[in-house]
Amino acid sequence: MHKSVLLEESIEGLNIKPDGTYIDCTLGYAGHSGEILKRLETEGFLFAFDQDENAVLASTEKLKSISKNFKIFDTNFKNIKNCIDTKVDGILFDLGVSSPQLDEASRGFSYHNDAKLDMRMDRRQKLSAYEVVNEYPLEKLVDILFNYGEEVNAKSIAKGIIKNRPIETTLELAEVIKENVPISYRNKSNPARKSFQAIRIEVNNELGILKNAILDAFDLLKPGGRLVVITFHSLEDRIVKNVFKNLTTDDELSKKLPIVPDNMKAKAKLITKKPIVPSNKELEENKRSRSAKLRIIEKI
């Protein structure tokens, strides 16, 4: 069952106006979008983005039962400025993989269920986990596992992958990873977790598009509009934290000048000085929320 992470906190963070216009950049199965739409009146409107055709179909029906005041773009949020040219009151990013994607074994995201290696959020694209695992050279595999998964055993895992090619399925890959890490490492948590994360990020270019997408989204905000971002691992969170810092911090030179040029002024204010994390109750009810962090800024 799909449970939206930090649902109440993110909806509260958007500070929704009944007649406002909002964007959900990661529609998924409409957990957040549904709650946004419930709070909008006749003049309010919701735009949403998702590149997963299954999610778009399911969410369209769910949102129709709430209101007709929405439009879904069946594309990645990196295209936000190509699709929307109006200013909005709030924008939400809920990054990572949705529960239905993980739970649907055939999508090849999970190391718990056997399926052909895939991991594509947009199944129309060519590159899948199969190509990454079976065609990438050693150096590139090591780089991906280390940088995107923060995997300390990146080199031994990459060598194991190359030795065991072709690797067809998720459980085959999980077993290769397990066999190429120390026994002590296996006992801490599932040894495949970081490598699967790294391969998924590579397949979907998740980090490559994130910074520019957040900046594009920020440009679409009205003054007083809020940008709400939920991340699920330190790599995403670091990018979001740095972008927010740059948007909310005056240039050092401005402290020495009697008149501050506009290009040196902060463009936003932090609403969350420290990230909001799931409550103990949410952690008990939804284990997938354990690494979630919520950050919010408001455009000046």
C-alpha positions in Angstrom: 0.0 0.0 0.0 1.3 3.5 -0.9 1.8 5.9 2.0 2.9 9.4 1.2 5.8 10.3 3.4 5.6 13.5 5.6 2.2 14.2 4.2 0.8 16.5 6.9 4.1 18.3 7.2 4.6 19.0 3.5 1.0 20.1 3.0 1.3 22.5 6.0 4.6 23.7 4.6 3.0 24.7 1.3 0.7 27.1 3.2 -2.1 26.5 0.7 -4.4 29.3 -0.4 -7.8 28.0 -1.5 -7.6 30.1 -4.7 -3.9 29.4 -5.3 -2.0 27.6 -8.1 0.3 24.7 -7.1 2.6 22.2 -8.8 3.3 18.7 -7.6 6.5 17.8 -9.5 6.4 14.1 -8.4 2.7 13.1 -8.7 3.3 9.3 -8.0 0.0 7.9 -6.9 -1.5 11.3 -5.9 -1.0 11.1 -2.1 0.2 14.7 -1.9 -1.7 15.9 -5.0 -4.9 14.6 -3.6 -4.5 16.5 -0.4 -3.5 19.7 -2.2 -6.6 19.4 -4.5 -8.9 18.9 -1.5 -7.9 22.3 -0.1 -8.4 24.2 -3.4 -11.7 26.0 -4.2 -13.1 26.9 -7.7 -10.4 29.4 -8.5 -7.6 27.1 -7.3 -5.6 24.9 -9.7 -3.1 22.0 -9.5 -0.4 21.1 -12.1 1.4 17.7 -11.7 4.3 15.9 -13.3 5.1 12.2 -13.6 7.0 10.2 -16.2 5.5 6.9 -15.0 2.5 6.0 -17.2 1.0 3.7 -14.6 1.1 6.5 -12.0 -0.4 9.0 -14.4 -3.4 6.7 -15.2 -4.1 5.8 -11.6 -3.7 9.3 -10.3 -5.9 10.8 -13.0 -8.8 8.7 -11.8 -8.1 9.5 -8.2 -7.9 13.3 -8.7 -11.0 13.3 -10.9 -13.0 12.1 -7.9 -11.9 15.2 -6.0 -12.0 18.0 -8.5 -11.5 18.8 -12.2 -9.1 21.7 -11.4 -5.9 19.9 -12.4 -3.7 19.1 -15.3 -1.1 16.3 -15.4 2.0 16.4 -17.6 3.3 12.9 -18.5 6.9 13.9 -18.4 9.9 14.4 -16.1 9.9 17.5 -13.9 13.1 18.7 -15.6 10.7 20.0 -18.3 8.7 22.2 -15.8 9.5 25.4 -17.6 8.6 24.0 -21.0 5.1 23.1 -19.7 4.2 25.9 -17.4 4.6 29.6 -18.0 2.5 31.0 -15.2 3.6 32.0 -11.7 2.4 29.8 -8.9 1.9 29.8 -5.1 3.7 26.6 -4.2 5.7 23.7 -5.6 6.3 20.2 -4.1 9.1 17.7 -4.9 8.8 14.2 -3.2 11.9 12.6 -4.6 12.8 8.9 -4.8 10.8 5.8 -5.8 7.2 5.4 -5.0 6.0 2.4 -3.0 4.0 1.0 -6.0 7.1 1.1 -8.1 9.0 -0.8 -5.4 6.2 -3.3 -4.8 5.6 -4.1 -8.5 8.3 -6.7 -8.9 8.3 -6.4 -12.7 9.7 -2.9 -12.5 13.0 -4.3 -11.2 13.6 -1.7 -8.5 13.6 -4.1 -5.5 16.3 -6.4 -4.3 13.7 -8.4 -2.4 11.7 -9.6 -5.5 13.0 -11.4 -8.6 12.5 -9.6 -11.9 14.4 -8.6 -15.0 16.8 -5.8 -14.3 15.0 -2.6 -15.2 14.6 0.3 -12.7 13.3 2.8 -15.4 10.9 5.3 -13.9 10.0 6.2 -17.5 9.7 2.9 -19.4 9.8 4.7 -22.7 13.6 5.4 -22.3 16.2 3.0 -23.6 18.7 2.8 -20.8 17.8 0.4 -18.1 19.6 -1.3 -15.2 20.3 -4.2 -17.5 22.6 -2.1 -19.7 24.3 -0.4 -16.7 25.1 -3.8 -15.0 26.1 -5.7 -18.2 27.7 -3.1 -20.4 29.4 -0.4 -18.3 33.2 -0.8 -17.9 34.8 -1.4 -14.5 35.9 2.2 -13.9 32.4 3.5 -14.6 30.7 1.0 -12.4 33.0 1.7 -9.5 32.4 5.4 -9.9 28.6 5.0 -9.9 28.5 2.6 -6.9 30.9 4.9 -4.9 29.4 8.3 -5.8 25.7 7.5 -6.1 25.5 4.7 -3.5 28.3 5.8 -1.2 29.3 2.2 -1.3 32.7 1.5 0.4 33.0 -1.9 -1.3 32.4 -0.4 -4.8 35.5 -1.9 -6.4 35.0 -5.5 -5.2 31.3 -5.4 -6.1 32.0 -4.0 -9.6 34.6 -6.7 -10.2 32.1 -9.3 -9.1 29.5 -7.9 -11.5 31.8 -8.0 -14.4 33.0 -11.6 -13.5 29.4 -12.8 -13.4 28.0 -11.2 -16.6 25.5 -11.5 -18.0 23.3 -10.8 -15.0 19.7 -11.0 -15.9 17.6 -10.4 -12.8 17.4 -8.4 -9.5 18.0 -11.4 -7.3 21.0 -12.5 -9.4 22.5 -9.1 -8.9 21.7 -9.0 -5.2 23.5 -12.4 -4.8 26.6 -11.2 -6.7 26.7 -8.1 -4.4 26.4 -10.2 -1.3 29.2 -12.5 -2.4 31.6 -9.6 -3.0 31.3 -7.8 0.4 32.8 -8.9 3.8 30.6 -11.1 6.0 30.6 -8.4 8.7 29.1 -6.0 6.1 26.3 -8.3 5.3 25.1 -8.4 8.9 24.6 -4.6 9.2 21.9 -4.2 6.6 21.0 -5.6 3.2 24.3 -5.4 1.3 22.5 -4.7 -2.0 20.7 -1.6 -0.8 23.3 1.0 -1.7 24.3 -0.6 -5.0 20.6 -0.8 -6.1 20.2 2.9 -5.2 23.3 3.8 -7.2 22.2 2.0 -10.3 18.7 3.4 -10.1 20.1 7.0 -9.8 22.3 6.3 -12.9 19.4 4.9 -14.9 17.1 7.8 -14.2 19.8 10.5 -14.1 18.2 11.6 -10.8 21.0 13.8 -9.5 22.0 15.2 -12.9 18.6 17.0 -13.3 17.8 17.9 -9.7 19.7 21.2 -9.2 18.4 22.8 -12.4 14.9 21.5 -11.8 14.8 23.1 -8.3 16.1 26.4 -9.7 13.6 26.3 -12.5 10.8 25.6 -10.1 11.9 28.5 -7.8 11.7 30.9 -10.8 8.0 30.0 -11.2 7.1 31.0 -7.7 5.3 34.2 -6.9 6.7 36.3 -4.1 5.6 34.6 -0.9 5.3 31.2 -2.7 6.9 28.2 -1.1 9.1 25.4 -2.4 8.8 22.1 -0.4 11.3 19.3 -1.1 11.4 15.8 0.5 14.6 13.8 0.0 15.4 10.2 0.8 19.2 10.0 0.8 22.2 12.2 1.6 23.1 12.9 -2.0 19.8 14.4 -2.8 19.6 16.3 0.5 23.0 17.8 0.0 22.0 19.2 -3.4 18.8 20.6 -2.0 20.5 22.1 1.0 23.2 23.8 -1.1 20.6 25.2 -3.6 18.5 26.5 -0.7 21.6 28.0 1.0 22.5 29.9 -2.2 19.0 31.2 -2.5 18.7 32.3 1.1 22.2 33.7 1.8 23.4 37.2 1.0 26.7 37.3 -0.9 29.6 37.9 1.5 30.5 41.1 -0.4 27.1 42.6 0.3 28.1 42.9 4.0 30.8 45.4 3.0 28.7 47.5 0.7 26.5 50.4 1.8 24.0 49.6 -1.0 23.4 46.0 -1.8 22.9 45.3 -5.5 19.8 43.1 -6.3 22.0 40.3 -7.6 23.6 40.0 -4.1 20.4 39.9 -2.1 18.8 36.8 -0.8 16.0 35.6 -3.0 14.3 33.5 -0.4 14.0 32.9 3.3 14.3 29.5 5.1 11.2 28.2 6.6 13.0 25.2 8.0 16.4 25.9 9.5 16.7 22.2 10.2 15.1 19.6 8.0 11.8 18.1 9.3 12.0 14.3 9.7 9.3 11.7 10.3 7.7 11.3 13.7 8.1 8.1 15.7 4.5 7.3 14.8 5.2 7.6 11.1 8.4 5.6 11.4 6.5 2.8 13.0 3.7 2.9 10.4 6.0 3.3 7.3 9.5 2.0 7.4 10.3 3.6 4.0 10.0 7.0 5.6 13.1 6.4 7.8 15.6 8.4 5.7 13.2 11.2 4.6 14.0 14.9 5.2 11.8 17.8 4.4 13.1 21.3 3.6 11.1 24.5 2.8 11.9 27.9 1.5 9.7 30.9 0.7 10.4 33.3 -2.1 11.0 36.9 -1.1 
